[in-house]
Amino acid sequence: MQKHNEHSESEKESAVKSVLWAGRLEEKPSEIAFKFQASIKVDKRFVLEDIAGSRAHVVMLGKEGIIPPDAAEKIDQELGKIADEIKSGLLSVDESFEDIHSFIESLLTERLGDLGRMVHAGRSRNDQVALDFRLYLKHAVSDMEEAIIHALKTLLDLAEKHLESIMPGYTHLQRAQCVTLAHHLVAWASALNRDLGRFRDALCRMDESPLGSGALAGSSLPLNRGLTASVLGFSRPTLNSMDSVSDRDFALELAAACAITQTHLSRFCEDIVIWSSEEFKFIDLAEAWSTGSSIMPQKKNPDFAELVRAKAGRTAGNFMTLLMILKGLPYAYGKDLQEDKEALFDSLDTAQSCLGIFAGMIQSAHWNTERMESACIGGFLEATDVAEYLVQKGLPFRKAHETAAFIVRDCIAAGERSVTERSLDQLKARSDLFEQDIYERLLPLNCVKARNLSGGPAPQEVQRQIKVLRSAL
Ligand code: ARG
C-alpha cells in the first residue's frame, strides 16, 4: 500500500503536517494544540465526497475560464485517480493532516505541483465542509431509509401472519381491551413510517449546494454556482453565502429524526422486554438473540432489546449537543461547528444499527399466541363491549357504562372471571336489553372483529392498514 508520507525532514520532526494557513503564522502550531483542533479522524468519513466536491469545483473553474481548461482537466483526472485508489484500498487517508480537505489538496499538489495549488480558488474550507457534510448525509440518509424500510417490512410481514392472534391491549400497563398482535405491530410500523417521512423531509430541505459561498462572503471570481450545484446533484445553490456556512439545520433535523426513531425503538423494545418476562411470556426470543447469565444458569436475558432501549439516551444527547453548539454562535462560521459531525455520525450509526437489531430480534422470535389469547380472559376486557352492546340496543352510553360496571362488580363478588360467566337472567336483572346473542358477541375474537372501523383492530381493517403502509414504501 502506497503511504502518503513523503514529507520534508523538518515536517517529520515536528510531526505537524504543513497546514493550509501556514503563510500567515511564522510559528508552527504546537503538536498538542494541532492535534486538539485537527478533525481528520472524524471528517475522513467523507473523503470521497470531498473529492467529488473538488472535481465539480475544478471543472467549473475550467469552464468559466478561471483556470486554464487543460489544467482543470488534469486536476479532475488526478482527483478521479485518487478516488479510485482510495476505493481500492491502494491509498489510505493520512491522519496526521489537519483535516480531509488539507489531505486531498496536499496530495494533489504533491502529485501535480502548481496545478494542485489552483484547486482552492474561490473556495474556503467553510463552504467545502458544509458541502461535504451534505453530500455524505445524502448517502447516509438513504442507508437509514433502507434500514427503516427493512424493519417496517419485517413488522408488516409478521403482522400479516397474526391478523387473528388475539392479545390484550394495554393502557397504564393494565389490560384494557382485546386487540390483535397484528394491530400492535402495525402501531409500531406506523411510528417507523413517520420516521421515514422525517428523514425524507429533511433531505428535501438539505437539497441545496453551499459551494461558492467561500468563507462567508462569496468570491469576486466569476464562479458558476448553478453549475456545481447541478453537477453534484443538488436542486439549486443556497440563497445566502453567510447562511450557507453557518447553517447546520440539516444536521439538527437529522439528529432529531434519529433521536425520535431511537425513542420509538426504545418503546418497542420495552414492550419486548416486558413480553419476554416469565410473568407475560408473550414472546420467546431466539437463543441467538438472547444472552445468558454468568451466575444464574437458568437465565435467558433480552440484552439486545435492553441495549436498543438504552441507546435512546445517546441519540437524545447528540441532538442536545448539536443544539448547544449552535446556541448563541455568532454569524457566520465558528470552529465550534466542527463538533457537529461526531454527534450526528454517532446518532446515524446508532439508529441504523439498532433498526437492524430490532428487525432481526422480532423476525427470529417465537410469539406465544396461546398465552396472549388466554391473557384476554379474566381482566374483564369485554366490559367496554358490554356497554357498546347496550348502546346499540338504545341505552344512553353513560347508563350503559354504569350497567357494565355493575355487572363487573357482580362478577368480582361472585368470583367470576368474565361477564360471560353470568346467566342471562342475572344479566337481565341489570338490563332487560340483554339477549342470548351477548355470549357470542363477547368472544374475544368477536370483540375485535366488531371494532372494524378505520384504525381499528378488526383483521380486515388491519389488513387494510398494512396495505396502506406497504404502498407508502
Ligand atoms: N474541520 C472544519 C469543520 O469541520 C473545516 C472548516 C475549517 N474552517 C476554518 N476556518 N478553520 O468545520
Boltz pocket constraint, residues with backbone or C-beta under 6 A from the ligand:
constraints:
  - pocket:
      binder: B
      contacts: [[A, 37], [A, 39], [A, 43], [A, 99], [A, 125], [A, 126], [A, 129], [A, 333], [A, 334], [A, 335], [A, 337], [A, 338], [A, 339]]
      max_distance: 6.0
